[in-house]
Amino acid sequence: MPIDPDFFHAQGYVQLSESIDTALADRLRAAVDAIQARASRMSEAERARLVFERDLPDRRCSELQSQAVADAIFIIGEPCTFDPAFDALLRCPAIRDAARTLLASDALVVHFMNVTIKHPRFGRSIGWHRDFPNDYMCPASSRFVRLMLCLDGMEDAMGATRFLPGSHVMPDEEALREKREGSRPRPSEDAGVLLHCAAGALVAIHPKVLHGGGGNRSDRMRRNVVLQVGLASDPLVTTEREGVTGRPLR
């Protein structure tokens, strides 16, 4: 079944019918586990690419939970520097075809990649937000897409992503003003559509759709690889760069 760009542009997200190779998904899960396993032994430069649960604000957890968190990673930045499996993901046909179809262009570049982890029982929630405008790796317009590879699938108890369908239908100027004035809508935690998907599913996210997700209350890991792709003709206006930034998506 082909990608449904009409659903994406109407709703602000879409689960893609194409997926990545099973062997590659297994490699990526193993890579994430290996990065987590050696987090406490990494060099200072390597650890600088990681965001740890314990370093984030508003943890408000008990002493026992704090000990459990230990070196639990929330975000792995620049995962290609840790394992070549993430480079292989950039060459995946499903990634390329989805970005080409949804952005209606062959001249595409990668902005960044990361892995977001919600650990069993204490993985944190992510509040409602838009990806445009963003303080990190953002072009001048919203003509880009985030592709999310759900390595473990998503269910409600795992902190699955929720979307507020249609919330992206607004001019870029309005989204910029909303960010500037701090007037972002704050729907209830159970608003919108909760996305359930199987392990290995690919989800495309419009940069202006409101989305977020609860904490991981389950006994399962929730590891998602997030890849941002934009037009080669629409350069980033923010200053940050990663090793993959500007790499053509071929």
C-alpha positions in Angstrom: 0.0 0.0 0.0 1.5 3.4 -0.9 2.1 6.3 1.5 -1.0 8.4 2.1 0.1 12.0 1.8 -3.6 13.2 1.9 -4.1 11.8 5.4 -0.7 13.3 6.5 -1.6 16.8 5.3 -5.1 16.6 6.7 -4.3 15.1 10.1 -0.7 16.1 10.7 0.7 12.6 11.0 0.6 9.3 9.4 1.7 5.7 10.1 3.5 4.5 7.0 2.7 1.2 5.4 6.4 0.7 4.5 8.8 -0.3 7.2 12.5 -1.0 7.5 14.3 -4.3 7.2 13.8 -6.6 10.2 17.5 -7.3 10.5 18.3 -3.5 10.6 15.7 -3.0 13.3 17.3 -5.7 15.3 20.7 -4.0 14.8 19.3 -0.7 15.9 17.8 -2.1 19.1 21.1 -3.8 19.9 23.0 -0.6 19.3 20.8 1.4 21.6 21.2 -1.3 24.3 25.0 -1.2 23.9 25.1 2.6 24.2 23.1 2.4 27.4 25.2 -0.4 28.8 28.4 1.6 28.5 27.1 5.0 29.4 28.9 5.2 32.7 32.3 4.3 31.0 32.1 6.8 28.1 34.5 9.6 27.5 33.4 13.1 28.3 33.0 13.9 24.6 30.6 10.9 24.2 28.6 11.7 27.3 28.1 15.3 26.0 26.0 13.8 23.2 23.6 12.2 25.7 20.8 13.6 27.8 20.3 11.7 31.0 17.0 11.3 32.9 18.6 12.5 36.1 19.7 15.8 34.6 16.2 16.8 33.4 14.0 19.2 35.5 10.9 18.3 37.4 11.9 14.7 38.0 10.1 14.8 41.5 10.9 11.1 42.2 11.6 9.3 45.4 15.1 8.3 46.5 14.4 4.7 45.3 13.4 5.9 41.9 16.4 8.2 41.7 18.7 5.2 42.3 16.8 3.3 39.6 17.3 6.1 37.1 21.1 6.1 37.6 22.7 6.5 34.1 19.4 6.0 32.3 19.6 7.9 29.0 16.6 10.0 27.8 18.1 11.1 24.4 21.0 9.8 22.4 22.2 12.6 20.2 24.2 12.0 17.0 23.7 8.2 17.2 25.8 7.7 14.0 28.9 8.5 16.0 28.2 5.6 18.3 27.2 2.8 15.8 27.2 2.4 12.0 23.7 0.9 12.1 22.3 4.4 12.2 24.2 5.3 9.1 22.5 2.3 7.4 19.1 3.8 8.5 19.8 6.9 6.4 20.1 4.7 3.3 16.9 2.8 4.0 14.4 3.0 1.0 11.4 3.4 3.3 12.9 6.5 4.9 13.9 8.0 1.5 10.5 7.3 -0.2 8.5 8.6 2.7 10.4 11.9 2.8 10.2 12.3 -1.0 6.5 11.7 -1.1 5.5 13.9 1.9 7.8 16.8 0.9 7.2 16.4 -2.8 10.8 16.8 -3.6 13.9 14.7 -4.5 16.4 17.4 -3.3 16.3 16.5 0.4 18.9 16.7 3.2 19.1 15.3 6.7 19.0 17.8 9.6 19.6 15.6 12.6 18.9 12.2 14.2 18.4 11.1 17.8 17.0 8.3 19.8 14.4 9.1 22.5 14.1 6.5 25.3 11.3 6.0 27.8 12.6 3.4 30.3 10.2 0.9 31.9 8.3 2.3 34.9 10.0 5.7 35.1 10.5 7.0 31.5 9.2 10.5 31.5 6.3 12.1 29.8 6.7 14.6 26.9 4.3 17.5 27.0 2.2 18.8 24.1 4.5 20.7 21.6 5.1 21.5 18.0 8.3 20.8 16.1 8.1 24.2 14.3 9.4 26.5 15.3 12.1 24.8 17.3 15.3 26.1 19.0 17.3 23.2 17.6 17.9 22.5 13.9 15.1 24.6 12.5 14.7 26.0 8.9 12.9 29.3 8.2 9.7 27.5 7.1 7.8 24.4 8.2 8.6 22.5 5.0 10.2 19.6 6.7 9.2 16.3 8.3 10.2 14.2 11.2 10.2 10.5 10.7 9.9 8.4 13.9 11.0 4.7 13.9 9.2 3.0 16.8 11.7 0.2 17.6 9.5 -1.3 20.3 6.1 -0.3 19.0 3.9 1.9 21.1 1.0 1.4 23.5 -0.8 3.6 26.0 1.1 2.2 29.0 4.4 2.6 27.2 3.9 6.4 26.8 2.7 6.2 23.2 2.6 9.5 21.2 -0.7 11.4 21.1 -1.6 13.7 18.2 -4.1 16.5 18.0 -5.4 16.0 14.4 -5.7 19.2 12.4 -3.7 21.3 14.8 -1.1 21.9 12.2 -3.4 23.8 9.9 -2.1 27.3 10.6 0.3 29.7 8.9 3.9 29.6 9.9 3.6 33.2 11.1 1.0 32.1 13.7 3.2 29.3 14.9 6.1 31.7 15.2 4.0 34.2 17.2 2.7 31.4 19.4 6.2 30.4 20.3 7.3 34.0 20.8 4.4 34.8 23.1 4.4 31.5 24.9 0.7 31.0 24.0 0.9 27.4 22.9 -2.4 25.5 23.5 -2.4 23.1 26.4 -4.8 20.3 25.7 -5.6 17.7 28.4 -3.4 14.7 28.7 -5.9 12.4 27.2 -6.9 14.7 24.3 -6.4 13.8 20.6 -5.5 10.4 19.1 -3.3 7.9 20.8 -1.1 6.1 18.2 -0.8 2.3 18.7 1.8 0.7 16.4 3.8 -2.5 16.1 7.6 -2.8 16.6 9.4 -1.4 13.6 6.6 0.9 12.5 7.5 4.2 10.8 5.5 7.4 11.7 5.7 10.7 9.9 5.0 13.9 11.9 4.1 17.3 10.5 6.2 20.0 12.2 3.3 22.0 13.3 1.0 19.3 14.7 0.6 19.3 18.4 1.8 16.0 19.9 3.2 14.6 23.1 3.0 11.4 25.2 2.7 10.1 28.8 5.3 8.4 30.9 6.2 4.7 30.5 4.2 2.8 33.1 4.9 -0.6 31.5 7.7 -3.1 32.0 8.8 -2.6 28.3 11.3 -0.2 26.8 10.1 2.5 24.4 12.9 3.4 22.0 12.2 5.7 19.1 14.6 6.9 16.5 13.7 10.4 15.3 15.1 11.7 12.0 14.4 15.2 10.6 14.5 15.8 6.9 14.1 19.0 5.0 14.6 20.7 1.6 18.1 21.3 0.4 16.9 24.8 -0.7 15.7 25.7 2.8 18.7 26.1 5.0 18.7 25.9 8.8 18.4 29.3 10.6 19.6 27.9 13.9 23.3 27.6 14.6 23.6 23.9 15.8 25.0 21.3 13.4 25.6 17.6 13.7 27.7 15.2 11.6 24.7 14.2 9.5 23.5 17.8 9.0 23.2 18.6 5.3 23.7 15.0 4.2 21.7 14.4 1.0 19.0 11.8 1.5 19.7 9.5 -1.5 
